[in-house]
Amino acid sequence: MKYVVILLLLCVAVVAWAAARKGGNEKFPSLEVEDFEAYLLHHENAIVLDVRTKAEYDDGHLIGAKLIDVNSSDFMVEALRTLPQDRPIAVYCRSGRRSAKAADMLVEAGWRVVNLKGGYMAWTAKEKPIEK
């Protein structure tokens, strides 16, 4: 019996660890920089979506990123108008909070979405390529 309890606790710990590593969200994964970059390499048709402000975007953004400000009142209208639902969305913001909000809305509307954990700050800290 003692071993069954230990095994059960170990299973719970592994599941909790996996959820935390994934980002803890069941709707979409939040990927570390290296995993996000690998995702983009393996999903060439993915749309890279920057959900920051235009000023932030103009200061630098991931190569080929499309801009739709998540705090704009017409965020979902613009997303529905311009983002094909048959392509995955790789979303990011400055630190990961706004992009998680955007990812949640996009998933609810039917898109497949991954989020960049740590956002643009994490991307640039790893000296990954950007454009201005």
Backbone bond lengths (Angstrom), bond angles and torsions (degrees), N, CA, C in turn:
res aa  C-N    CA-C-N  psi(-1)  N-CA   C-N-CA  omega(-1)  CA-C   N-CA-C  phi
1 M - - - 1.454 - - 1.526 111.40 -
2 K 1.325 115.65 -41.18 1.462 121.01 -179.90 1.530 110.73 -59.20
3 Y 1.329 116.68 -40.30 1.464 120.85 -179.43 1.525 111.97 -70.22
4 V 1.313 116.89 -32.53 1.463 121.14 177.76 1.525 109.75 -65.12
5 V 1.315 117.47 -43.32 1.460 122.08 178.70 1.522 110.07 -64.20
6 I 1.315 117.30 -43.87 1.463 121.44 178.92 1.523 109.94 -62.28
7 L 1.320 116.61 -44.33 1.468 120.95 179.21 1.532 110.63 -63.28
8 L 1.316 117.32 -41.77 1.456 121.20 178.31 1.528 110.98 -63.18
9 L 1.321 117.79 -44.39 1.457 121.51 177.78 1.524 111.40 -63.48
10 L 1.321 116.98 -38.37 1.461 121.27 177.50 1.528 110.56 -63.57
11 C 1.331 116.83 -42.15 1.469 120.86 178.33 1.531 110.96 -62.57
12 V 1.318 117.22 -43.06 1.459 121.34 178.74 1.525 109.95 -62.53
13 A 1.321 117.20 -41.85 1.464 121.24 179.77 1.524 110.88 -63.32
14 V 1.317 117.92 -42.31 1.465 121.63 179.76 1.524 110.49 -64.63
15 V 1.320 117.62 -43.02 1.463 121.31 178.97 1.536 110.06 -63.49
16 A 1.317 117.28 -43.49 1.465 121.25 178.82 1.524 110.88 -63.71
17 W 1.327 116.84 -41.87 1.463 120.79 177.90 1.529 110.59 -61.87
18 A 1.336 116.75 -44.60 1.464 120.76 -179.38 1.523 111.00 -63.51
19 A 1.329 117.32 -40.44 1.463 120.90 178.79 1.526 110.72 -65.17
20 A 1.324 116.90 -40.82 1.465 120.38 179.12 1.516 110.50 -66.91
21 R 1.309 117.68 -39.86 1.470 121.30 179.27 1.518 111.03 -66.44
22 K 1.313 116.63 -35.33 1.460 121.53 179.45 1.520 110.97 -72.95
23 G 1.284 117.57 -21.30 1.453 120.48 -177.07 1.514 110.43 118.44
24 G 1.322 117.05 -6.03 1.442 121.81 176.47 1.520 114.09 73.73
25 N 1.319 118.54 15.13 1.444 120.99 -178.12 1.512 109.07 -118.32
26 E 1.310 116.31 128.26 1.457 120.62 -178.92 1.522 112.69 -79.48
27 K 1.325 117.51 -19.92 1.460 120.82 -175.71 1.525 113.10 -80.97
28 F 1.327 117.04 -34.27 1.460 121.04 -177.90 1.520 108.89 -155.85
29 P 1.335 117.34 148.25 1.464 119.05 177.01 1.523 112.06 -82.82
30 S 1.316 115.71 143.01 1.460 122.20 170.05 1.519 106.34 -104.14
31 L 1.326 116.26 114.53 1.457 122.32 -171.69 1.519 111.96 -101.33
32 E 1.316 115.84 140.97 1.467 121.68 171.48 1.526 108.08 -63.60
33 V 1.316 117.11 162.64 1.466 122.41 -175.45 1.527 112.15 -51.40
34 E 1.322 117.58 -50.07 1.468 120.48 -177.13 1.525 111.54 -63.18
35 D 1.334 116.46 -39.33 1.464 120.47 179.24 1.525 111.31 -70.74
36 F 1.325 116.99 -36.74 1.462 121.92 176.94 1.526 109.75 -63.94
37 E 1.315 115.82 -45.31 1.465 120.99 178.27 1.528 110.71 -61.55
38 A 1.323 117.24 -43.66 1.470 121.45 177.76 1.524 110.54 -63.69
39 Y 1.319 116.21 -39.23 1.462 120.43 177.84 1.529 109.98 -58.92
40 L 1.323 116.23 -45.64 1.464 120.24 -179.97 1.524 111.51 -63.39
41 L 1.323 117.07 -37.36 1.464 120.52 178.31 1.525 112.10 -66.53
42 H 1.331 116.20 -34.57 1.466 120.59 -177.34 1.527 112.92 -91.20
43 H 1.306 117.53 -11.44 1.460 122.40 178.62 1.533 107.72 -126.20
44 E 1.321 115.16 72.08 1.461 120.80 -175.36 1.517 113.29 -61.07
45 N 1.342 116.47 -20.92 1.462 119.31 179.77 1.533 112.26 -89.37
46 A 1.329 117.61 1.03 1.469 120.36 179.67 1.525 110.24 -65.71
47 I 1.313 114.89 143.51 1.456 121.24 174.87 1.519 107.74 -94.48
48 V 1.335 116.33 123.13 1.465 121.01 176.44 1.522 106.03 -86.13
49 L 1.326 115.62 120.08 1.459 121.07 -174.43 1.520 110.85 -118.28
50 D 1.315 115.22 118.61 1.465 123.32 175.75 1.521 106.62 -94.82
51 V 1.327 117.20 123.58 1.460 120.21 -176.72 1.531 112.07 -109.62
52 R 1.345 116.11 20.07 1.460 121.19 178.17 1.534 109.85 -83.15
53 T 1.308 115.67 -173.30 1.466 120.63 176.34 1.526 109.88 -77.32
54 K 1.325 116.15 164.33 1.470 120.52 177.83 1.521 110.85 -61.56
55 A 1.334 117.84 -39.43 1.470 120.81 179.27 1.525 110.67 -62.21
56 E 1.314 117.73 -42.42 1.470 120.89 177.85 1.525 109.93 -64.09
57 Y 1.320 116.31 -44.69 1.463 122.38 179.57 1.529 110.11 -59.64
58 D 1.325 117.05 -44.48 1.462 121.45 -178.70 1.531 112.50 -65.11
59 D 1.331 117.06 -26.39 1.469 120.89 177.22 1.528 112.30 -73.27
60 G 1.305 117.51 -16.19 1.460 122.87 178.87 1.509 110.11 148.44
61 H 1.336 115.76 143.94 1.464 120.96 -178.47 1.529 109.51 -153.86
62 L 1.307 116.34 165.57 1.456 120.35 176.82 1.518 108.70 -62.53
63 I 1.305 116.08 146.80 1.462 121.82 -176.33 1.529 110.20 -59.30
64 G 1.331 114.39 127.40 1.461 121.23 177.32 1.516 115.23 78.74
65 A 1.327 117.70 7.50 1.464 120.65 -176.68 1.524 111.87 -68.43
66 K 1.316 114.70 140.42 1.464 122.90 173.65 1.524 107.09 -94.89
67 L 1.304 117.77 142.07 1.466 122.35 -178.50 1.522 111.65 -104.82
68 I 1.332 115.82 125.34 1.464 122.80 165.76 1.525 105.72 -141.91
69 D 1.310 117.20 111.37 1.463 122.78 -177.54 1.527 109.82 -67.98
70 V 1.326 116.59 117.37 1.464 120.94 -177.67 1.524 112.11 -64.49
71 N 1.316 117.90 -24.80 1.465 120.20 179.58 1.526 113.34 -86.92
72 S 1.323 116.19 0.19 1.455 120.69 175.18 1.526 108.89 -73.47
73 S 1.318 116.32 142.78 1.466 120.23 -178.94 1.525 112.68 -63.61
74 D 1.328 117.42 -21.51 1.465 119.75 -179.55 1.534 112.84 -107.65
75 F 1.334 116.92 27.29 1.464 120.44 -178.81 1.529 111.80 -53.61
76 M 1.324 117.51 -53.35 1.465 119.62 -176.88 1.523 111.75 -69.78
77 V 1.302 117.82 -33.82 1.466 120.50 177.01 1.520 109.20 -61.65
78 E 1.334 116.33 -46.54 1.470 121.11 179.41 1.529 111.12 -66.02
79 A 1.323 116.84 -40.07 1.472 120.57 178.06 1.520 110.55 -61.82
80 L 1.312 116.71 -47.41 1.468 120.82 179.85 1.524 111.42 -63.74
81 R 1.320 116.28 -33.76 1.464 121.22 -178.46 1.522 112.87 -75.28
82 T 1.348 117.41 -33.77 1.468 119.52 -169.09 1.528 116.17 -117.03
83 L 1.318 118.59 -15.25 1.470 120.34 -176.24 1.525 111.22 -105.20
84 P 1.329 117.73 114.64 1.461 119.24 178.39 1.535 110.61 -66.72
85 Q 1.312 116.12 136.98 1.464 119.68 -176.66 1.525 113.03 -79.30
86 D 1.318 118.01 -7.58 1.458 119.61 178.85 1.533 112.45 -91.84
87 R 1.335 116.87 6.11 1.464 121.44 177.79 1.525 109.36 -120.09
88 P 1.330 117.27 141.00 1.462 119.00 178.13 1.526 111.19 -70.98
89 I 1.328 115.13 153.64 1.456 122.33 179.88 1.529 108.64 -112.75
90 A 1.323 116.39 127.76 1.468 122.99 175.17 1.521 106.03 -109.25
91 V 1.320 117.12 104.10 1.455 122.33 -169.14 1.527 111.79 -105.93
92 Y 1.343 115.05 146.75 1.458 119.72 176.10 1.530 109.72 -152.31
93 C 1.331 114.78 161.90 1.466 122.50 173.09 1.528 106.82 -138.59
94 R 1.303 118.01 -152.49 1.465 120.18 -179.29 1.524 111.34 -72.38
95 S 1.338 116.96 -50.04 1.466 119.93 -174.59 1.521 114.40 -123.56
96 G 1.312 117.86 -10.88 1.460 120.92 178.58 1.517 115.20 115.28
97 R 1.308 117.94 -12.23 1.473 120.07 -178.76 1.520 112.61 -75.76
98 R 1.321 116.53 -52.05 1.471 119.36 179.93 1.523 111.00 -64.27
99 S 1.336 116.53 -36.52 1.462 118.43 -179.43 1.524 111.27 -69.17
100 A 1.325 117.67 -32.25 1.470 120.14 175.40 1.527 109.88 -65.65
101 K 1.323 116.50 -39.98 1.471 121.49 176.18 1.531 109.90 -61.66
102 A 1.348 115.76 -47.17 1.463 120.68 179.41 1.524 111.01 -63.73
103 A 1.333 116.58 -43.62 1.464 120.71 -179.92 1.520 110.69 -59.57
104 D 1.301 116.46 -42.28 1.467 120.84 179.21 1.529 110.59 -59.87
105 M 1.330 116.78 -45.74 1.470 120.39 179.49 1.527 111.37 -65.27
106 L 1.327 116.37 -40.77 1.462 120.25 -178.61 1.524 111.70 -67.31
107 V 1.321 116.40 -40.92 1.468 120.34 177.73 1.529 109.97 -62.42
108 E 1.320 116.38 -43.08 1.471 120.70 178.60 1.532 111.12 -60.12
109 A 1.329 116.59 -29.93 1.466 120.97 -179.67 1.532 112.59 -88.99
110 G 1.340 117.34 -2.05 1.457 119.72 172.66 1.517 117.89 112.12
111 W 1.321 118.84 0.23 1.461 120.53 178.96 1.528 111.47 -82.76
112 R 1.325 115.48 155.24 1.473 122.35 167.75 1.520 105.54 -91.33
113 V 1.326 117.01 126.33 1.455 121.14 -170.50 1.529 111.16 -134.57
114 V 1.337 115.59 141.47 1.465 122.13 165.79 1.518 107.03 -123.45
115 N 1.320 115.76 148.63 1.456 123.08 -176.83 1.526 109.03 -115.59
116 L 1.329 116.52 140.92 1.463 121.14 175.57 1.525 109.12 -83.64
117 K 1.314 116.08 109.60 1.462 121.21 179.45 1.531 109.18 -67.25
118 G 1.318 116.51 126.21 1.461 120.93 -178.32 1.511 113.65 87.07
119 G 1.336 116.79 -10.16 1.453 122.82 173.10 1.524 115.89 61.23
120 Y 1.322 114.10 -155.57 1.463 122.93 -177.20 1.528 111.01 -59.49
121 M 1.323 117.04 -35.08 1.469 120.02 179.67 1.529 110.38 -62.95
122 A 1.317 117.60 -43.21 1.468 120.65 178.58 1.529 110.38 -67.11
123 W 1.333 116.36 -40.38 1.469 121.59 179.86 1.528 110.89 -60.15
124 T 1.320 116.72 -49.42 1.464 120.15 -178.32 1.526 112.25 -72.41
125 A 1.319 117.42 -29.21 1.471 120.49 176.66 1.529 110.24 -63.52
126 K 1.331 116.44 -29.77 1.473 120.91 177.40 1.528 111.56 -89.39
127 E 1.344 115.59 7.24 1.467 122.82 178.47 1.512 113.41 56.29
128 K 1.338 115.28 41.05 1.462 121.45 176.15 1.525 108.66 -81.20
129 P 1.331 117.64 157.82 1.466 120.29 -173.97 1.520 113.09 -67.88
130 I 1.340 113.75 142.53 1.466 122.06 175.02 1.521 108.27 -135.66
131 E 1.325 115.41 172.35 1.453 120.88 172.28 1.519 108.47 -139.34
132 K 1.323 115.29 159.73 1.466 121.26 178.40 1.496 109.70 -122.31
